[in-house]
């Protein structure tokens, strides 16, 4: 299943194809593709090259480990994410590696690294669904995350599956049209809420 973005101007086809399904195919992700995803994340930009991103990965082919990851998700996400072949938790290092000062860019940089991972996934025919619906404290306890680091999101990765495999409420969401705010509502110049001139065609 594909849900290509109806863009207002042409963009890279992998960004156009990227979306966040809940239905995943019963198919493992090849190790070489997983390495590509994390290599893409590795080469993301970061403030002062601090690279404050970390990932804890669980594969469905290891049922015991995968069950630990599923147990950290909120019930609404368990309903579909347990069918993905890959689950991971993203973690940010909140201080600089060589000094005790907070790194106020850490979460931003972690987000950039996941964006790179997501782009590479689209190039590899994979799909990524990011989640805020998980228990950060449980992730910290389960995986022994040390002080100064914080679990920020959960992520499901896999091949697109059949929407008929989802409960009816989720199936409706899966099939619903995609939408985004217009550019004029968030790209400004000169003053807040003044649309940038280049947006006019």
C-alpha positions in Angstrom: 0.0 0.0 0.0 1.2 3.5 -0.9 0.0 6.9 0.2 2.1 9.4 -1.7 2.0 13.0 -0.5 0.0 15.4 -2.6 2.7 18.1 -2.6 2.3 21.7 -3.6 5.6 21.6 -5.4 7.7 18.6 -6.5 10.0 17.0 -3.9 12.3 14.0 -3.6 10.2 10.9 -4.4 11.4 9.1 -1.2 10.0 12.0 0.9 6.9 11.9 -1.1 6.5 8.2 -0.5 7.3 8.4 3.2 4.3 7.8 5.5 3.6 6.1 8.8 1.6 2.9 8.4 0.2 0.8 11.2 -0.1 -2.4 9.1 3.2 -4.2 8.7 3.9 -7.3 6.6 5.0 -10.5 8.3 8.5 -10.2 6.9 11.8 -9.7 8.6 14.0 -6.7 7.7 17.3 -7.8 6.2 20.4 -7.1 8.4 22.1 -5.2 5.6 19.1 -2.8 5.3 19.1 -2.2 9.0 22.8 -1.3 8.9 22.0 1.2 6.1 19.3 2.8 8.2 21.6 3.3 11.2 24.5 4.4 9.0 22.2 7.1 7.6 21.4 8.2 11.2 25.1 8.1 12.0 25.8 10.8 9.3 23.1 13.2 10.5 24.3 16.7 11.4 24.5 17.6 15.1 25.5 20.7 17.1 29.3 20.8 17.6 29.3 17.2 16.1 28.1 16.0 19.6 26.1 13.1 18.1 23.8 12.7 21.1 21.7 9.9 19.6 21.4 6.3 20.8 19.1 3.5 19.7 17.9 0.3 21.5 16.7 -2.2 18.9 14.5 -5.3 19.2 13.8 -7.8 16.4 10.7 -9.9 16.3 12.8 -12.9 15.4 14.0 -12.8 19.0 10.6 -13.2 20.7 11.7 -12.8 24.3 13.6 -9.6 23.6 10.8 -8.3 21.4 8.2 -8.9 24.1 10.3 -6.7 26.5 10.1 -3.9 23.9 6.3 -4.3 23.3 5.8 -4.2 27.1 7.2 -0.7 27.1 4.5 0.6 24.7 1.2 2.1 25.6 -1.8 -0.2 24.9 -3.1 1.8 21.9 0.2 1.2 20.1 0.6 -2.4 21.2 -2.5 -3.3 19.1 -0.6 -2.8 15.9 3.1 -2.2 16.7 3.5 -5.8 18.0 3.2 -6.9 14.3 6.2 -4.9 13.1 9.4 -6.8 12.7 11.6 -4.1 14.3 10.9 -2.0 17.3 13.4 0.5 18.7 13.6 3.2 21.3 15.5 6.5 20.6 17.6 8.0 23.4 19.2 11.4 23.8 22.3 12.2 25.8 21.2 15.4 27.4 24.7 16.8 28.3 27.8 17.4 26.3 30.2 14.4 26.3 33.2 16.5 27.5 31.5 18.9 30.0 28.6 18.9 32.5 26.6 21.6 30.7 23.2 20.7 29.3 23.1 20.3 25.5 19.9 22.2 24.6 20.2 20.8 21.0 20.3 17.1 21.9 16.6 16.4 21.3 16.7 18.3 18.1 19.7 16.4 16.9 18.2 13.1 17.8 15.2 14.0 15.8 17.5 14.9 12.8 19.1 11.5 13.0 15.7 9.7 13.0 14.7 11.8 10.0 17.8 10.6 8.2 17.0 7.0 9.2 13.4 7.5 7.9 14.6 8.8 4.6 17.0 5.9 4.1 14.1 3.5 5.0 12.0 5.0 2.3 14.9 4.5 -0.2 15.1 0.8 0.9 11.3 0.2 0.5 10.7 0.2 4.2 8.3 2.2 6.4 8.8 3.8 9.7 6.1 4.7 12.3 7.3 6.9 15.2 5.4 6.9 18.5 5.2 9.0 21.6 2.9 6.5 23.2 5.4 4.5 25.3 6.5 4.5 29.0 9.9 6.3 29.2 10.5 5.2 32.8 9.9 1.6 31.9 12.3 1.8 29.0 14.9 3.3 31.3 14.4 0.5 33.8 14.2 -2.3 31.3 17.4 -1.4 29.4 19.4 0.2 32.2 19.7 3.7 30.6 22.0 5.8 32.8 21.4 9.2 34.3 21.8 12.0 31.8 20.1 10.1 29.0 16.4 10.1 28.2 14.2 7.8 26.1 12.4 10.1 23.6 10.4 8.0 21.2 9.5 4.5 20.1 9.8 3.5 16.5 8.3 0.6 14.4 10.1 -0.4 11.2 9.1 -2.9 8.5 7.5 -3.5 5.1 4.0 -2.2 4.5 1.3 -4.8 5.2 -2.4 -5.3 4.5 -4.7 -2.7 6.1 -7.4 -5.5 6.5 -5.2 -6.9 9.3 -6.0 -3.9 11.5 -8.9 -3.4 13.9 -11.6 -1.3 12.2 -10.8 2.0 13.9 -7.2 1.7 12.9 -8.0 0.5 9.4 -10.0 3.8 8.9 -7.0 5.8 9.9 -4.8 3.7 7.7 -7.0 4.5 4.6 -7.7 8.1 5.4 -6.2 10.8 3.2 -2.9 12.4 4.3 -2.9 16.1 5.0 -0.6 18.9 6.0 -0.9 22.6 6.9 -0.3 24.9 3.9 3.2 26.4 3.6 1.8 29.9 4.2 0.8 29.0 7.7 4.3 28.3 9.0 6.9 29.7 6.6 7.4 33.4 7.5 9.6 36.3 6.5 10.0 39.8 8.0 7.4 39.3 10.8 5.6 36.5 12.6 2.7 35.2 10.5 3.8 37.1 7.4 4.1 34.4 4.7 7.5 34.4 2.9 7.3 36.1 -0.5 8.8 33.1 -2.4 5.7 31.0 -1.5 3.7 32.9 -4.0 3.8 31.1 -7.4 
